[in-house]
Amino acid sequence: MSSLISATNEAPLALIMLLIIITSQEQLPLAPYSLKLYCRMGAMDSKEANVTKLCPTASTACGYLEFSDPNVSRRTISSGNENSVGIYECVDSSIFMTENEDNENAKQVNKDMFARFCDHRARCRIMSAGWLNGQFLQYLTKVRRVDGTRARSSAIVKFCCAINDALLDEVIRSGLNEPYMDEVIRVRPAQLKFDDDYEDVTREDGSDKDPQAYNERSSYYYYDERSEYIAEYHCVQRHFNDELYRYCVLVHSNKSPSHCFEGHGYRICCCFFTSGEWMRFIYSIN
């Protein structure tokens, strides 16, 4: 079975084409490294938030939560007000987790919600504080000293999210509650820490050049007497919530001539396209 899928890049962002070759009995494992993400943390007007700090291992994005006076209107919160309290935090899907952490369906719902709020597009959104995990709200009141009346579940909060602190500050300063797209991607290098079987490496600083466009082609299918292999093409979104993007960061960091990562029973190859290109890709399964 095969199907032809077309994708356009509406915003001038760099695109990544991903080829996965994997046995039909296997599922793609997590990328074999721990990402070191640096974000601002603490109250917006504090010295603590003037510098970036290493986030917990589970964090996938830099976040900002703005709590306003509970007596002000939603419209006032959207346009900004002087009485607001802004907090920088490293965030992941657990900020939306329900109290019942044993419920796998609830976990998936909250992961999906986080993915909608916090993806490859830097943005702010006005929402009810009741959508946040109760334990996370308690953390904000006890550790970050957010007044309890501002952080109660019925309060309204402005939540902003981005892949790094630079883009996060851009969207906060913009005052817009719409996705903010950087015209040219300039991302602070992400440090990677591999498992014992891999060397520690650091991404080359890409601030002076755009990702190169590779025109290499790979075979789609491989067969032997024991296994059937599946090849898939994917257009990868640039965010650490996307495991495929994490693999592409790994491939780019390794500087492999083949632009591929060889795993146990699978191979992942990534091609980096310059901004503004239109892409068409094929997804096929035998």
C-alpha positions in Angstrom: 0.0 0.0 0.0 1.3 3.5 -0.8 -0.1 7.0 -0.7 1.2 10.3 -2.0 1.3 13.1 0.5 2.0 16.8 -0.3 3.3 19.3 2.2 3.9 23.0 1.9 6.0 25.2 4.1 3.8 28.2 4.6 6.3 30.1 6.7 9.9 30.5 5.7 11.3 27.9 8.1 14.0 25.3 7.5 12.5 21.9 6.7 13.8 18.5 7.5 13.0 15.4 5.4 13.2 12.2 7.3 13.6 8.7 6.0 12.9 5.8 8.4 13.7 2.2 7.5 12.5 -0.1 10.2 11.5 -3.8 10.5 7.8 -4.4 10.5 8.0 -6.0 13.9 9.8 -3.1 15.6 8.7 0.3 16.8 11.0 3.3 16.7 12.8 3.6 20.1 13.6 6.8 21.9 16.6 8.7 20.6 19.7 7.4 22.6 20.7 10.7 24.2 19.6 13.1 26.8 19.0 16.7 25.6 20.4 19.5 27.6 17.9 22.4 27.3 18.7 25.8 28.8 15.8 28.2 29.7 15.1 31.1 31.9 13.6 30.2 35.3 12.0 32.3 37.9 10.0 35.5 38.2 10.3 37.8 35.2 11.5 40.8 37.2 14.0 38.7 39.3 17.8 38.5 38.9 17.4 34.7 38.8 15.6 35.0 35.4 18.3 37.1 33.8 20.4 34.0 32.9 19.4 30.7 31.4 19.8 27.5 33.5 19.9 23.8 32.7 16.4 22.3 32.6 15.3 19.0 34.0 15.9 16.1 31.7 12.2 15.7 30.9 11.8 19.3 29.7 11.1 19.9 26.0 10.5 23.6 25.8 10.9 27.0 27.5 7.7 28.3 29.0 6.3 31.5 30.4 3.2 31.9 32.5 1.6 35.3 33.2 -0.9 35.5 36.1 -3.0 38.7 36.3 -5.1 40.3 39.0 -8.1 38.0 39.3 -10.4 41.0 39.1 -9.3 42.0 35.6 -11.1 40.9 32.4 -9.8 38.4 29.9 -9.4 41.1 27.3 -7.2 43.1 29.7 -5.0 39.9 30.2 -4.7 39.5 26.4 -3.5 43.0 25.9 -1.3 43.0 28.9 -1.5 44.9 32.3 1.0 46.3 34.8 -0.3 44.1 37.7 0.6 40.8 36.1 3.1 38.3 37.5 5.3 36.6 35.0 7.1 33.3 35.6 9.6 31.6 33.4 9.8 27.8 33.6 11.1 24.7 31.8 8.1 22.8 30.7 6.9 19.5 29.4 3.6 17.7 29.0 3.4 17.0 32.8 2.2 20.6 33.4 -1.2 19.4 32.0 -1.2 16.0 33.6 -4.2 14.9 35.6 -4.0 13.8 39.2 -4.6 10.2 38.1 -1.1 9.5 36.7 -2.0 5.8 36.3 -4.6 6.5 33.6 -2.8 6.1 30.3 -5.6 7.6 28.3 -5.5 10.7 30.5 -1.8 11.0 30.0 -2.2 10.8 26.2 -4.9 13.5 26.3 -2.7 15.8 28.2 0.3 15.1 25.9 -1.9 16.0 23.0 -3.0 19.2 24.7 0.6 20.1 25.4 1.5 19.4 21.8 -1.2 21.8 20.6 -0.1 24.5 23.0 3.6 24.0 22.6 4.8 22.9 19.2 7.3 24.2 16.6 5.5 27.6 16.5 6.4 30.0 19.3 3.1 31.4 20.6 1.1 32.6 23.6 -2.4 31.5 24.5 -4.9 32.7 27.1 -6.4 29.8 29.0 -7.9 28.7 32.3 -5.5 27.8 35.1 -7.8 24.8 35.7 -6.1 23.1 32.7 -2.8 23.0 34.5 -1.8 20.2 36.8 -2.8 20.9 40.4 0.7 20.0 41.6 2.2 22.3 39.2 0.0 25.2 40.4 1.1 24.3 44.0 4.7 24.5 42.9 4.2 27.9 41.4 2.6 29.2 44.6 5.1 27.7 47.1 8.4 27.9 45.1 7.7 30.8 42.7 5.6 32.7 45.3 2.7 33.3 42.9 -0.3 34.6 45.0 -2.8 31.8 45.5 -5.7 34.0 44.3 -3.9 34.4 40.9 -3.1 30.7 40.6 -6.4 29.2 41.6 -8.0 26.8 39.1 -10.7 29.4 38.1 -8.1 32.0 37.2 -7.1 33.0 33.7 -3.4 32.6 32.7 -1.4 33.6 29.7 0.9 30.7 28.7 3.7 31.2 26.2 6.0 28.4 24.8 9.0 28.2 22.5 11.9 25.9 21.6 14.4 28.2 23.2 14.6 31.3 25.4 15.3 33.7 22.5 12.2 32.9 20.6 10.2 32.8 23.8 11.2 36.4 24.6 10.4 37.5 21.1 6.8 36.2 21.3 6.3 37.7 24.8 7.5 41.1 23.7 5.3 40.9 20.6 2.2 41.0 22.7 0.5 38.8 20.2 -1.4 35.6 21.0 -0.7 34.1 17.6 2.2 31.8 16.5 5.4 33.7 16.1 7.6 32.5 13.2 11.3 33.5 13.0 12.0 34.3 9.4 15.4 32.7 9.6 16.1 30.0 12.1 18.9 31.0 14.5 18.9 28.4 17.2 21.2 28.2 20.2 23.2 25.0 19.8 21.7 22.1 21.9 24.2 20.1 23.8 23.7 16.3 23.5 24.6 13.7 26.0 24.7 10.1 24.7 24.3 6.8 26.4 27.5 4.8 27.3 27.8 3.4 23.8 28.1 6.9 22.3 30.5 9.8 22.6 29.4 13.1 24.1 29.1 15.7 21.4 27.9 19.3 21.1 26.0 20.7 18.1 28.1 22.9 15.9 27.0 26.5 16.2 24.6 27.1 13.3 24.2 30.8 13.9 26.4 31.8 10.9 24.9 29.5 8.3 21.6 27.8 7.3 21.3 24.1 7.2 22.6 22.7 3.9 20.3 21.2 1.4 21.1 17.6 0.6 20.0 15.9 -2.6 21.0 12.4 -1.7 18.6 9.5 -2.4 18.3 6.3 -0.5 16.7 2.9 -1.3 13.3 2.6 0.2 13.0 -1.1 0.9 15.3 -3.8 2.2 14.5 -7.5 2.4 16.2 -10.6 3.8 15.1 -14.1 4.6 14.0 -13.2 8.1 12.4 -9.7 8.1 10.4 -7.3 6.1 11.5 -3.7 6.2 9.3 -0.7 6.0 10.4 2.7 4.7 8.6 5.9 5.6 9.1 9.6 4.7 8.2 12.3 7.2 8.3 16.0 7.2 9.7 16.8 10.7 8.5 19.7 12.8 11.3 21.6 14.6 10.5 20.9 18.2 11.9 18.7 21.0 8.5 17.3 21.6 8.9 15.5 18.3 11.0 12.4 18.7 11.8 12.4 15.0 13.3 15.9 15.3 15.4 14.7 18.2 16.8 12.0 16.0 17.6 14.6 13.3 19.5 16.7 15.8 21.4 13.6 16.7 22.2 12.9 13.0 23.3 16.5 12.5 25.5 16.5 15.6 27.3 13.3 14.5 28.2 14.9 11.2 27.8 11.5 9.5 28.7 11.6 5.8 25.6 9.5 5.1 23.4 11.8 7.2 22.0 8.7 8.9 21.8 7.0 12.3 22.0 3.3 12.4 20.0 1.7 15.3 19.2 -1.9 16.2 16.8 -2.9 13.5 16.3 0.6 12.0 18.0 3.4 10.2 17.0 7.1 10.2 18.3 9.5 7.6 17.7 13.2 7.7 17.9 15.8 4.9 17.9 19.5 5.8 16.2 21.8 3.3 16.7 25.6 3.0 13.8 27.9 3.9 10.8 28.5 1.7 10.9 25.3 -0.2 7.8 23.3 -1.2 8.1 19.6 -0.5 6.3 16.4 -1.7 7.1 13.1 -0.1 5.9 9.5 -0.3 4.8 7.3 2.5 4.8 3.7 1.6 4.4 0.4 3.4 4.7 -3.1 1.9 
